[in-house]
Amino acid sequence: MTSRTSLPSWQKLTAHAEEMKQQHMVDLFAKDSERFSKYSIDTSQFLFDYSKNVMSDETHALLLNLAKECDVEAWREKMFTGERINKTENRSVLHTALRNHSSTPTIVDGKNISEGVQKALNHVKAFSDKVRNGEWLGYSGKRITDVVSIGVGGSNLGPQMVTEALNEYANDEIQVHYVSNVDGTQVANVLRELTPETTLFIVSSKTFTTSETMTNATTAMQWLVASSFNKSAIAKHFVAVSSNKEKATAFGIEEENIFDMWDWVGGRFSLWSTIGLPIAIYLGFDYFVELLEGASEMDYHFCNTPLESNAPVIMALLSVWNTTFLGSQSQVILPYDQSLHMLPAYLQQAEMESNGKSTSWDGKQISYTTVPALWGEIGINGQHAFYQYLHQGNTIVPADFIGSVESLIPVDNHHDILMSNFFAQTQALMQGVTEAQVREELTAKGMPTEEIDKVAPHKVHKGNRPSNTILMQKLTPKALGSLVALYEHKIFVQGILLQICSFDQWGVELGKGLANNIHAELTDNKISEHHDSSTKGLMTFYKKNQIS
Ligand code: G6Q
């Protein structure tokens, strides 16, 4: 298989990157008054401006050539038609089939999977309606007031991020809580506030073998049974989302209370599936459908827009440009929207678990940097914390700014103030401030020259720090669906460009296996001699100091 580094576009980009490292975006903007209109894309749900990147027309053309030489369009076709592109697990990758609202069903290996998807959606609708309208009752005949979703990783982050993002759309008659951590503090804190008679548990686990989830589910079940004194209460209070019916029923969940999942949906791409059940219960099924529709609109954009104006394709190309060619090591996600506070954590898993790898499709070591470390925080809070580093640190951190024209809850002039900061920050990161500008400003303020000499170097901002801006009209279920799908497709294209299998996560397995062995040793109090001295020393200290 040809390695990416031998592609003509790759080699040209490598040479071109050296030239572009000498360019400043201020000059690029000064030279081209059309830069914003050329380098922004209006999708149906938001405006995507990528003009504030260290990129020229030549860069743009070379990047598009890279996409073509990597056969992005052919790979896209393979994904949407169910080819087993998850090579290391021999699976199709079909989260897009979960939001396929076209009249053409998704057929895989001669099987119409859209029928199963529709059946599962009907199950979600029927059940979420019953819980919401009070038809579904707890063991003592009371309606459900609280739902606890137990799951971790891909079975937690998506639903939790969405319910928190869209809580303005919920009527709050039912509260949804999440338990993901095996640290007993979390489950204890959640249960402390709840009444067993009116609490419904959703155990979300595709495999139904994840030990953290099983431990939390067992604790929840004991809590319920201790209150009801009756195991039959489980049928009224426990449902599961899983592709492993056998394990779920063996755990004690009634078969009709198990929601279908499929192996062609990866955990971190699963919020559109029955894993989204907590979303449907919290917001109502209609909003869940709107979320799917928003994602479907992005699928349409991704499949039908030429590469040069295709938002996820451009986003992926820019990530590779900034990271692999220009040398950035991290990327920051900055939502200027309180409701999107979990988006950085969600995208962290989506991108880093997908493409944080160093082996190519054909099992060879990759010589170039693949993906950046993703991190982030609500914009304004970040401004008063780590933006110093973004503006004047020694490393360049490309940023994604995400905001809305309209506020979810308009309060006086808050939104204009918020968005003024949003625009100002992208401008400041791009333009910076030269020493001459600093001196001029301080002189105008009347500062003596010797003081200016001292302070001026500290006030210089080099600028030339790249950012993308995503501007929605308003954070709606549709807009959020589209935004998440934008990143999903970016990650897919990024994987293709970097020659990475984006849909496995072998790096998560190693620690899991070791933890199981160590747990057995801690329980039996038999610490193996085979551990390195550090691990053995730490385990011994832990055991010795445990209070039994
Ligand atoms: C995501 C990963 C991982 C997974 C969790 C939970 O893509 O596969 O985060 O979602 O490990 O797995 P289960 O749903 O099987 O419990």
Residues whose N, C-alpha, C, O or C-beta is under 5 A from the ligand:
A	BS01	G6Q	V152 G153 G154 S155 S204 S205 K206 T207 F208 T210 T213 G266 G267 R268
